């Protein structure tokens, strides 16, 4: 099992950060890949049950489904189609900071059937998030 755990503080209220990152297409800024919502959630477009497709040029695509969405607190999701990763679970936890900004605690756990793949993917995801957080901060 591999774990990616990254945190970042933003200079915007938690409501603004949650609003931005809950929109699937905005994840392109975070990960540097194409992301599109392909089906809406049960009570809101980007909420529980919503499915998004993440596309990698030359590699293919996979789908993630939102399993929990608590406004301004957390978003949880799982890969549900098209990935060599197993038991994938992503959790974004949002909180306010003392400076009236927001803190994002982002954890992704997964495994892979191919030896060494989970470790390589984890390293790539960490780098993507470290590069993506400042880009998101500039967008906000």
Backbone as ProteinMPNN parsed JSONL, in Angstrom:
{"seq_chain_A": "XXXXXXXXXXXXXXXXXXXXXXXXXXXXXXXXXXXXXXXXXXXXXXXXXXXXXXXXXXXXXXXXXXXXXXXXXXXXXXXXXXXXXXXXXXXXXXXXXXXXXXXXXXXXXXXXXXXXXXXXXXXXXXXXXXXXXXXXXXXX", "coords_chain_A": {"N_chain_A": [[0.84, -1.175, 0.0], [0.567, 2.2, -0.851], [1.053, 5.575, 0.207], [0.21, 8.914, -0.245], [0.765, 11.987, 1.117], [0.091, 15.249, 1.487], [0.215, 18.69, 2.409], [-1.095, 22.048, 2.462], [-1.21, 25.569, 2.865], [-3.513, 28.092, 2.168], [-4.241, 31.45, 1.129], [-6.947, 32.17, 1.261], [-10.394, 32.113, 2.287], [-11.75, 29.088, 3.723], [-14.132, 28.329, 2.535], [-13.96, 29.326, -0.067], [-11.757, 27.888, -1.096], [-12.712, 25.238, -0.908], [-14.94, 25.433, -2.611], [-13.642, 25.893, -5.066], [-11.94, 23.588, -5.433], [-13.816, 21.577, -5.406], [-14.974, 21.572, -7.853], [-14.694, 19.614, -10.542], [-13.247, 20.032, -12.986], [-11.393, 21.96, -12.268], [-9.36, 20.586, -11.079], [-7.445, 20.085, -12.921], [-5.578, 22.117, -12.774], [-4.343, 21.461, -10.411], [-3.239, 18.872, -10.801], [-2.222, 18.876, -13.377], [-3.305, 17.546, -15.562], [-5.892, 16.531, -17.899], [-9.194, 16.91, -16.771], [-12.533, 15.992, -16.436], [-15.985, 16.293, -15.605], [-18.125, 13.591, -15.874], [-20.521, 12.558, -15.091], [-23.186, 13.717, -13.063], [-23.521, 14.31, -9.501], [-25.719, 12.936, -6.932], [-27.155, 14.87, -5.398], [-25.995, 17.297, -5.952], [-24.107, 18.797, -8.634], [-21.247, 18.248, -8.469], [-21.095, 16.609, -6.309], [-21.653, 13.801, -4.036], [-21.551, 10.736, -5.709], [-20.977, 11.834, -8.152], [-19.079, 11.515, -11.15], [-15.837, 11.673, -12.433], [-13.566, 12.025, -15.173], [-10.203, 11.402, -15.643], [-7.623, 12.215, -17.733], [-4.696, 11.111, -19.289], [-2.242, 12.127, -21.45], [-1.337, 10.064, -24.077], [-1.309, 7.845, -22.422], [-3.806, 7.069, -21.39], [-7.01, 6.897, -19.703], [-8.834, 7.24, -16.609], [-11.498, 6.725, -14.22], [-12.955, 8.488, -11.487], [-15.001, 8.387, -8.587], [-17.021, 10.369, -6.543], [-17.343, 9.837, -3.154], [-17.921, 10.923, -0.728], [-18.924, 14.115, 0.332], [-18.63, 16.868, 2.125], [-19.538, 20.001, 2.522], [-17.076, 22.515, 2.684], [-15.518, 21.041, 4.41], [-14.694, 18.293, 3.74], [-13.746, 16.106, 1.014], [-14.153, 13.015, -0.444], [-13.043, 10.313, -2.464], [-12.946, 7.608, -4.878], [-11.095, 5.569, -7.176], [-12.845, 4.214, -9.814], [-12.892, 3.028, -12.271], [-10.873, 1.826, -14.93], [-8.116, 1.893, -14.111], [-4.805, 0.76, -13.213], [-4.389, 0.787, -10.546], [-5.247, -0.288, -7.235], [-7.696, -0.402, -4.608], [-7.871, 2.36, -4.186], [-8.12, 5.439, -2.524], [-8.974, 8.674, -2.03], [-8.653, 11.585, -0.032], [-9.586, 14.775, 0.775], [-9.145, 17.156, 3.155], [-10.453, 20.005, 4.536], [-9.745, 22.975, 6.326], [-9.999, 25.877, 8.455], [-7.565, 28.467, 8.948], [-5.71, 30.236, 11.507], [-5.07, 32.685, 10.49], [-7.192, 33.469, 8.946], [-7.193, 32.154, 6.566], [-6.979, 29.113, 4.67], [-6.493, 25.609, 5.148], [-5.324, 22.761, 3.547], [-5.414, 19.345, 3.775], [-4.296, 16.617, 2.269], [-4.709, 13.344, 1.405], [-3.85, 10.35, -0.205], [-4.416, 7.014, -0.67], [-3.368, 3.867, -1.941], [-2.919, 0.825, -3.837], [-1.157, -1.424, -6.041], [-1.224, -3.919, -8.594], [1.065, -4.528, -9.969], [4.387, -4.975, -9.09], [6.171, -2.377, -7.469], [4.887, -0.343, -8.87], [2.963, 1.179, -7.407], [4.569, 2.633, -5.665], [6.058, 4.212, -7.466], [3.996, 5.684, -8.687], [3.058, 7.059, -6.449], [5.243, 8.72, -5.847], [5.234, 10.352, -8.143], [2.688, 11.551, -7.897], [3.003, 13.018, -5.512], [4.926, 14.922, -6.309], [3.462, 16.212, -8.326], [1.379, 17.376, -6.815], [2.845, 19.084, -5.115], [3.831, 20.883, -7.001], [1.41, 21.746, -8.027], [-0.167, 22.953, -5.958], [0.783, 25.695, -5.453], [0.037, 26.778, -7.939], [-2.754, 26.56, -7.904], [-3.216, 28.258, -5.736], [-2.542, 30.721, -6.879], [-4.604, 30.962, -8.731], [-6.799, 31.353, -7.14]], "CA_chain_A": [[0.0, 0.0, 0.0], [1.294, 3.464, -0.926], [0.338, 6.739, 0.727], [0.658, 10.263, -0.575], [0.188, 12.92, 2.084], [0.609, 16.595, 1.267], [-0.604, 19.75, 2.995], [-0.782, 23.373, 1.938], [-2.022, 26.656, 3.392], [-3.937, 29.05, 1.149], [-4.629, 32.763, 1.659], [-8.36, 32.422, 0.986], [-11.246, 31.389, 3.241], [-11.962, 27.671, 3.422], [-15.282, 28.212, 1.629], [-13.481, 29.577, -1.437], [-10.919, 26.765, -1.491], [-13.582, 24.08, -1.131], [-15.722, 25.701, -3.826], [-12.765, 25.747, -6.227], [-11.475, 22.209, -5.614], [-14.933, 20.652, -5.599], [-15.291, 21.578, -9.287], [-13.779, 18.615, -11.097], [-12.378, 20.569, -14.034], [-10.33, 22.748, -11.652], [-8.268, 19.702, -10.656], [-6.402, 20.155, -13.945], [-4.563, 23.023, -12.252], [-3.646, 20.772, -9.326], [-2.497, 17.694, -11.26], [-1.624, 19.071, -14.689], [-3.896, 16.616, -16.534], [-7.273, 16.864, -18.238], [-10.206, 16.354, -15.871], [-13.882, 16.434, -16.79], [-17.098, 15.601, -14.957], [-18.883, 12.848, -16.882], [-21.888, 12.418, -14.59], [-23.431, 14.545, -11.89], [-23.836, 13.66, -8.24], [-27.141, 12.745, -6.642], [-27.82, 16.075, -4.907], [-25.36, 18.46, -6.57], [-23.316, 18.332, -9.782], [-19.922, 17.732, -8.133], [-21.201, 15.944, -5.012], [-21.633, 12.345, -3.918], [-22.018, 10.025, -6.891], [-20.43, 12.434, -9.371], [-17.951, 10.773, -11.724], [-14.952, 12.488, -13.262], [-12.586, 11.284, -15.961], [-8.869, 11.996, -15.668], [-6.993, 11.735, -18.96], [-3.254, 11.291, -19.415], [-1.858, 12.071, -22.862], [-0.536, 8.921, -24.475], [-1.399, 6.722, -21.481], [-5.188, 6.637, -21.247], [-7.851, 7.616, -18.76], [-9.547, 6.463, -15.603], [-12.618, 7.445, -13.626], [-13.072, 8.565, -10.035], [-16.354, 8.666, -8.123], [-17.078, 11.043, -5.244], [-18.043, 8.99, -2.177], [-18.351, 11.78, 0.378], [-18.69, 15.54, 0.113], [-19.16, 17.687, 3.209], [-19.099, 21.34, 2.146], [-16.077, 23.234, 3.466], [-14.851, 20.136, 5.352], [-13.981, 17.153, 3.147], [-14.162, 15.431, -0.213], [-13.531, 11.705, -0.561], [-13.317, 9.699, -3.757], [-12.268, 6.35, -5.199], [-11.026, 5.225, -8.595], [-13.879, 3.208, -10.048], [-12.807, 2.421, -13.599], [-9.801, 2.089, -15.879], [-6.783, 2.134, -13.559], [-4.098, -0.406, -12.67], [-4.309, 0.931, -9.101], [-6.302, -0.971, -6.472], [-8.01, 0.125, -3.271], [-7.557, 3.79, -4.212], [-9.011, 6.266, -1.716], [-8.46, 10.028, -1.872], [-9.356, 12.376, 0.977], [-9.197, 16.173, 0.934], [-9.734, 17.705, 4.376], [-10.345, 21.46, 4.52], [-9.95, 23.625, 7.615], [-9.618, 27.29, 8.511], [-6.344, 28.778, 9.683], [-5.839, 31.391, 12.4], [-4.898, 33.901, 9.684], [-8.387, 33.567, 8.101], [-6.975, 31.435, 5.322], [-7.45, 27.738, 4.72], [-5.491, 24.552, 5.156], [-5.749, 21.541, 2.865], [-4.691, 18.125, 4.134], [-4.688, 15.75, 1.16], [-4.138, 12.008, 1.533], [-4.279, 9.379, -1.204], [-3.911, 5.667, -0.393], [-3.667, 2.925, -3.018], [-1.995, -0.269, -4.088], [-1.124, -1.806, -7.456], [-0.907, -5.33, -8.806], [2.42, -4.607, -10.514], [5.364, -4.581, -8.075], [6.864, -1.109, -7.668], [4.064, 0.675, -9.526], [2.35, 2.064, -6.417], [5.617, 3.522, -5.168], [6.363, 5.163, -8.532], [2.843, 6.584, -8.831], [3.04, 7.917, -5.259], [6.275, 9.75, -6.022], [4.747, 11.281, -9.157], [1.566, 12.317, -7.345], [3.544, 13.996, -4.553], [5.536, 16.01, -7.075], [2.383, 16.962, -8.982], [0.701, 18.199, -5.809], [3.763, 20.133, -4.677], [3.844, 21.888, -8.076], [0.061, 22.224, -8.282], [-0.722, 23.805, -4.901], [1.008, 27.12, -5.724], [-0.757, 27.193, -9.109], [-4.131, 26.747, -7.417], [-3.209, 29.47, -4.902], [-2.561, 31.891, -7.774], [-5.931, 31.023, -9.365], [-7.797, 31.765, -6.154]], "C_chain_A": [[0.892, 1.247, 0.0], [0.41, 4.579, -0.383], [1.022, 8.002, 0.255], [-0.016, 11.167, 0.439], [0.867, 14.266, 1.906], [-0.339, 17.599, 1.916], [-0.18, 21.086, 2.387], [-1.724, 24.383, 2.581], [-2.261, 27.683, 2.292], [-4.396, 30.337, 1.819], [-6.051, 33.148, 1.286], [-9.183, 31.662, 2.027], [-11.509, 29.954, 2.777], [-13.126, 27.476, 2.445], [-14.855, 28.392, 0.173], [-12.632, 28.417, -1.94], [-11.766, 25.531, -1.788], [-14.364, 24.248, -2.433], [-14.882, 25.452, -5.078], [-12.4, 24.279, -6.464], [-12.602, 21.192, -5.749], [-15.387, 20.6, -7.058], [-14.246, 20.712, -9.988], [-12.785, 19.194, -12.097], [-11.223, 21.399, -13.46], [-9.157, 21.889, -11.167], [-7.152, 19.636, -11.698], [-5.255, 21.036, -13.45], [-3.721, 22.319, -11.185], [-2.749, 19.654, -9.838], [-1.835, 17.849, -12.625], [-2.1, 18.09, -15.747], [-5.323, 17.062, -16.829], [-8.23, 16.143, -17.311], [-11.56, 16.886, -16.318], [-14.917, 15.617, -16.039], [-17.879, 14.894, -16.05], [-20.274, 12.468, -16.401], [-22.016, 13.176, -13.281], [-23.732, 13.698, -10.665], [-25.331, 13.622, -7.992], [-27.837, 14.011, -6.174], [-27.223, 17.367, -5.444], [-24.384, 17.973, -7.639], [-21.978, 17.688, -9.435], [-19.909, 16.947, -6.817], [-21.166, 14.428, -5.094], [-22.27, 11.695, -5.14], [-21.508, 10.612, -8.201], [-19.222, 11.616, -9.83], [-17.152, 11.718, -12.6], [-13.969, 11.58, -13.972], [-11.29, 12.077, -15.97], [-8.124, 11.379, -16.835], [-5.521, 12.106, -19.002], [-2.887, 11.133, -20.881], [-0.952, 10.875, -23.117], [-0.647, 7.706, -23.571], [-2.823, 6.181, -21.384], [-5.904, 7.448, -20.192], [-8.398, 6.651, -17.715], [-10.622, 7.338, -14.991], [-12.555, 7.378, -12.108], [-14.509, 8.934, -9.694], [-16.287, 9.292, -6.736], [-17.919, 10.178, -4.304], [-18.515, 9.769, -0.962], [-18.003, 13.215, 0.038], [-19.406, 16.309, 1.214], [-18.659, 19.099, 2.953], [-18.184, 21.981, 3.189], [-15.335, 22.363, 4.49], [-14.056, 19.024, 4.669], [-14.607, 16.696, 1.836], [-13.413, 14.102, -0.228], [-13.942, 11.094, -1.894], [-12.534, 8.408, -3.898], [-12.161, 6.227, -6.718], [-11.998, 4.078, -8.805], [-13.797, 2.548, -11.417], [-11.506, 2.813, -14.292], [-8.407, 2.276, -15.341], [-6.127, 0.839, -13.105], [-3.95, -0.335, -11.146], [-5.492, 0.229, -8.437], [-6.498, -0.256, -5.143], [-7.647, 1.599, -3.131], [-8.596, 4.568, -3.416], [-8.346, 7.621, -1.518], [-9.308, 10.802, -0.879], [-8.751, 13.774, 1.016], [-9.91, 16.69, 2.176], [-9.409, 19.194, 4.419], [-10.559, 22.002, 5.938], [-9.495, 25.079, 7.526], [-8.33, 27.437, 9.297], [-6.59, 30.01, 10.549], [-5.765, 32.703, 11.631], [-6.05, 34.11, 8.701], [-8.181, 32.99, 6.707], [-7.53, 30.033, 5.46], [-6.281, 26.776, 4.601], [-6.097, 23.347, 4.446], [-4.825, 20.413, 3.292], [-5.183, 17.063, 3.158], [-3.944, 14.421, 1.299], [-4.722, 11.109, 0.45], [-3.606, 8.052, -0.864], [-4.279, 4.757, -1.559], [-2.619, 1.831, -3.059], [-2.026, -0.542, -5.582], [-0.726, -3.265, -7.56], [0.535, -5.517, -9.286], [3.414, -4.144, -9.443], [6.08, -3.279, -8.439], [6.023, -0.003, -8.272], [3.477, 1.662, -8.52], [3.37, 3.084, -5.91], [5.959, 4.594, -6.207], [5.233, 6.168, -8.717], [2.795, 7.553, -7.652], [4.061, 9.043, -5.385], [5.824, 10.801, -7.031], [3.607, 12.145, -8.655], [2.053, 13.383, -6.361], [4.147, 15.189, -5.281], [4.48, 16.867, -7.762], [1.677, 17.878, -7.993], [1.59, 19.347, -5.348], [3.878, 21.247, -5.718], [2.47, 22.539, -8.244], [-0.508, 23.152, -7.228], [-0.45, 25.289, -5.145], [0.232, 27.638, -6.938], [-2.203, 27.445, -8.713], [-4.206, 28.029, -6.598], [-3.258, 30.73, -5.764], [-3.924, 32.063, -8.451], [-6.99, 31.594, -8.428], [-7.711, 33.258, -5.898]], "O_chain_A": [[1.854, 1.329, 0.763], [-0.815, 4.535, -0.498], [2.241, 8.144, 0.34], [-1.235, 11.119, 0.603], [2.067, 14.406, 2.143], [-1.549, 17.38, 1.965], [0.929, 21.236, 1.873], [-2.896, 24.088, 2.815], [-1.34, 28.086, 1.582], [-4.883, 30.315, 2.949], [-6.332, 34.317, 1.024], [-8.711, 30.672, 2.587], [-11.489, 29.66, 1.582], [-13.103, 26.559, 1.624], [-15.339, 27.686, -0.712], [-12.771, 28.004, -3.091], [-11.563, 24.86, -2.799], [-14.442, 23.329, -3.249], [-15.367, 24.863, -6.043], [-12.539, 23.783, -7.582], [-12.362, 20.059, -6.166], [-16.107, 19.682, -7.451], [-13.062, 21.047, -10.016], [-11.599, 18.868, -12.049], [-10.181, 21.526, -14.103], [-8.081, 22.414, -10.878], [-6.045, 19.186, -11.399], [-4.088, 20.725, -13.687], [-2.519, 22.563, -11.078], [-1.623, 19.498, -9.367], [-0.981, 17.043, -12.993], [-1.391, 17.826, -16.717], [-5.892, 17.873, -16.098], [-8.111, 14.94, -17.082], [-11.718, 18.084, -16.55], [-14.76, 14.41, -15.855], [-18.257, 15.514, -17.045], [-21.124, 12.093, -17.209], [-21.071, 13.261, -12.497], [-24.137, 12.54, -10.766], [-26.113, 14.203, -8.744], [-29.001, 14.222, -6.511], [-27.867, 18.415, -5.401], [-23.887, 16.85, -7.553], [-21.607, 16.682, -10.04], [-18.843, 16.655, -6.274], [-20.713, 13.849, -6.082], [-23.374, 12.053, -5.551], [-21.593, 9.966, -9.246], [-18.454, 11.099, -9.019], [-17.708, 12.466, -13.403], [-13.586, 10.524, -13.467], [-11.28, 13.272, -16.266], [-8.003, 10.157, -16.922], [-5.147, 13.258, -18.781], [-3.193, 10.107, -21.488], [0.07, 10.7, -22.454], [-0.135, 6.64, -23.91], [-3.023, 4.969, -21.305], [-5.473, 8.542, -19.828], [-8.422, 5.435, -17.903], [-10.653, 8.548, -15.216], [-12.162, 6.369, -11.523], [-15.156, 9.694, -10.416], [-15.578, 8.799, -5.859], [-19.058, 9.83, -4.615], [-19.411, 9.322, -0.245], [-16.923, 13.499, -0.479], [-20.634, 16.39, 1.232], [-17.474, 19.373, 3.144], [-18.471, 21.989, 4.386], [-14.608, 22.883, 5.337], [-12.881, 18.826, 4.976], [-15.799, 16.869, 1.586], [-12.196, 14.062, -0.048], [-15.046, 11.328, -2.387], [-11.592, 8.143, -3.15], [-13.018, 6.715, -7.454], [-11.98, 3.091, -8.069], [-14.545, 1.612, -11.7], [-11.089, 3.971, -14.252], [-7.557, 2.789, -16.069], [-6.813, -0.081, -12.66], [-3.451, -1.272, -10.524], [-6.587, 0.158, -8.996], [-5.594, 0.402, -4.627], [-7.173, 2.032, -2.081], [-9.799, 4.386, -3.603], [-7.279, 7.711, -0.91], [-10.534, 10.691, -0.88], [-7.555, 13.937, 1.259], [-11.139, 16.667, 2.245], [-8.246, 19.593, 4.35], [-11.445, 21.542, 6.658], [-8.72, 25.457, 6.647], [-8.035, 26.645, 10.191], [-7.561, 30.737, 10.345], [-6.323, 33.713, 12.06], [-5.904, 34.849, 7.728], [-8.922, 33.313, 5.779], [-8.432, 29.784, 6.26], [-5.235, 27.092, 4.034], [-7.236, 22.962, 4.711], [-3.604, 20.519, 3.183], [-6.344, 16.655, 3.208], [-2.714, 14.381, 1.309], [-5.93, 11.105, 0.216], [-2.381, 7.972, -0.781], [-5.377, 4.86, -2.105], [-1.58, 1.907, -2.404], [-2.83, 0.044, -6.308], [0.013, -3.784, -6.723], [1.148, -6.554, -9.03], [3.291, -3.028, -8.939], [6.536, -3.103, -9.569], [6.403, 1.165, -8.198], [3.495, 2.869, -8.765], [3.053, 4.263, -5.751], [6.131, 5.761, -5.855], [5.48, 7.363, -8.883], [2.521, 8.739, -7.835], [3.763, 10.193, -5.061], [6.007, 11.998, -6.809], [3.556, 13.339, -8.949], [1.57, 14.515, -6.377], [3.903, 16.337, -4.908], [4.582, 18.094, -7.781], [1.406, 19.037, -8.308], [1.116, 20.474, -5.208], [4.006, 22.419, -5.364], [2.369, 23.724, -8.561], [-1.265, 24.063, -7.565], [-1.383, 26.086, -5.052], [-0.181, 28.798, -6.965], [-2.807, 28.43, -9.139], [-5.151, 28.804, -6.744], [-3.938, 31.696, -5.417], [-4.348, 33.188, -8.713], [-7.949, 32.231, -8.864], [-8.475, 33.792, -5.095]]}, "name": "protein", "num_of_chains": 1, "seq": "XXXXXXXXXXXXXXXXXXXXXXXXXXXXXXXXXXXXXXXXXXXXXXXXXXXXXXXXXXXXXXXXXXXXXXXXXXXXXXXXXXXXXXXXXXXXXXXXXXXXXXXXXXXXXXXXXXXXXXXXXXXXXXXXXXXXXXXXXXXX"}
